[in-house]
Amino acid sequence: MELSRTSVAKAPTLVGFSAFVLMIATMPTYACAQESSSRPNDKSTSPANLPSMPAVKNADGTTAPSVAANSPAAALRDVLQATCSQNSDEFSRYLTVRSKESFQRLAPAARVALMKRFVLLNMPGKATATANPAGRPIVRCETPDVSIEISIGGTDTRDNLAFLPMELRDVTDSTGANVRQITMGLVREDGQWRLLSIGVLLLDLPSLEVEWDAEEAEANEITALGNLRRLADAVETYRRTYFRLPESLASLGPPARVASAKNSQAKTLAPTREHAGLVDEQLAGGNKDGYEFRIIIAGADTLGAPAKYQLSAIPTSYGRTGKRSFFRDPDGGWHGADHGGAVGSASDPAIQ
């Protein structure tokens, strides 16, 4: 299916997620066969019984019949609508208590990356839901680039577990040659249906959370060192321009924007010693990409070329946004080490 090739290729790279998506892509056929075989007289979960046709309307324009409220199918329908619009608050309502706690601790980008995998679309879309003549949900997700239709099949319920097959198709695929089939598992928890598995893969967010944190921390460390070097370049440019060191990182930030009395459209003021316009607002504020940044004048004098300074970067949330602390010593040397979230020093190992 074209949408799966393009959207997955554009999605953020997460090693753990790569395996996660691979399981989604390769397991559904086996999962459907396995679940159907346990109840040979019930063909409701067979791919042949999926509601691939568009929903039909009554004479008054309403869709018939409606999807049963509080059913696994209704819960899955709402999950798909939330993932289509990338609404993390709504999506988290359908996670088990254990998974919800982990989901809420994830970085916003990781939450979005998870939801993208449910609809295989890179951009948030507009979701609409209808039902086929058998009362089975059909969710349509429309984005500027591509639109998909997801049809939910009959429910195979076993005590507090429910399995529902789905078909995902690009709405422009009139032949159905590239339809993808996925089976979703739900579990009843506190009287509500919650997400349990995709295919035969359990949705174990606490385990994935640990892996994602490690990957995000490593990426943040690389970004933090790059941001620290940008600050050093900005300090040197500031020194050459104003013949002194900045009193704080805020002095490196963008000038203010003001609106004149004659023209309501705001314009940017010229750079000054107080707002030199050398770094973005986040870096000037000392917090960006999961790290906190500081400048320390190494001596009493901030004037001229002899004046010296130190720069430091520490993780905003140790272990989650990074582990290593980075430090630029007064002589321009760069250092990095794990300090448990504390500020580094010139005695840390040198880095290039």
PyMOL commands that set and color helices and strands:
alter all, ss='L'
color gray80, all
select helices_A, chain A and resi 2-10+15-26+28-37+47-49+72-85+88-92+97-105+108-119+205-242+249-252+281-284
alter helices_A, ss='H'
color red, helices_A
select strands_A, chain A and resi 126-131+137-142+147-152+156-158+161-170+180-189+192-198+201-202+257-259+266-268+287-288+291-297+309-315+324-328+334-338
alter strands_A, ss='S'
color yellow, strands_A
deselect
rebuild
show_as cartoon
